[in-house]
């Protein structure tokens, strides 16, 4: 199938739009997770007394922060899945149509 330069340029623009849209969400989500994960590790290494502080019965702050870190991972995954279904999938479908030449 022959592509002219204009249709390839439109397809290229669609892919660039998809990548830009994904980066708009992925970069902040990744930063939030990395800060949480590394921060928890730093606390565990350097603030042992703080992490061992009891907050409810036999549950200490370290255990609570680890549980919150797991919860954060699930929340970020669910949010990403919903954003992907609502924004990324339509953009990817449009880019696919334009690349295959059926978007004209």
N, C-alpha and C positions, 0 to 999 in steps of 0.2 A: 504494500500500500504506500503510495507516494504522499509525502507531506510537503506542503509548501512552507516557506519560511515564516509566514504570518501565523499559520496554525501552530507551528512549533513554538513560536514566541508566546502565544496565548497559553499553550500547555505549560511552558516554562514558568510563566507568571502565576498560573494556578498552583503549581508545585511550590513556588516561593511563598505564596500566600498561606498554603497549608503549613509549611515549616515555620513561618513567622507566627502563625496562630498557635501552633504547638509550643513554641518557645515561650510565648507570653504566659503560658500556664506551667510548663514543665520547670522552668528555671526557678520561679519562686517556690514551687512545691518541693523541689530538690533541695533548695537552700534551707527550707524549714526542717526537712527531715535530717539533713546532715548536721545542722546546728543542734537539733535535739539529740541525735545519736552521739555525736562527739561530746556535747555538753554533759550528757549522762555518764559517759566514760571518764571525763575529767573529774566530775563530782565523785565518782566511785573511787578514783585514785587519790584525790587530794582533799576531799572533804568527808572522810570516813565517819567522823563524829556526827556531822550533819546528816549523812545518809542513814546512820544507825538510829536516828531519833525516832522514837515511837510516836505514831500519829493516831492509831486506833487499835487498841488491844495489842496483839503481837505484831501488827503490821507496822513496818518502819517506813521512813520516807523513801529509801532506796527502792524498796519493793513497789511502792506506789508509783514512783517515777518510771520504773521499768514497765509496769502495767500500762501507764499512760503512753509510753513510747510504742508499745504494741498497738494500743488503740489508735494512736496517731497514724501508724502505718496503714491500718485498715481504713481509716477515714480518708486518708489521701488516695488510697487505691479506689475507693468507692466514688469519691469526687472526680477523680481522673476518668473513671469509666463512664460516668454520666456526661462529663464534658466531651469526651471522645465521641459518644453516641450522638450528642446534640450538635457538635460543631465540627469535629475533625472528620467524621465519617462522610457527611455531605460534601465537604471540601475535597476529600480524597476521591469520592465518586465522580465529582465534577472534573477533577484533574485527570482521572482515568479515562473519562469520556473524551476529553479534549486531546489527550495523548493518542488515543486509538483512532482519532479522526472523526468520531461520531458527534462531537460537540458543536459542529458547525451548522 
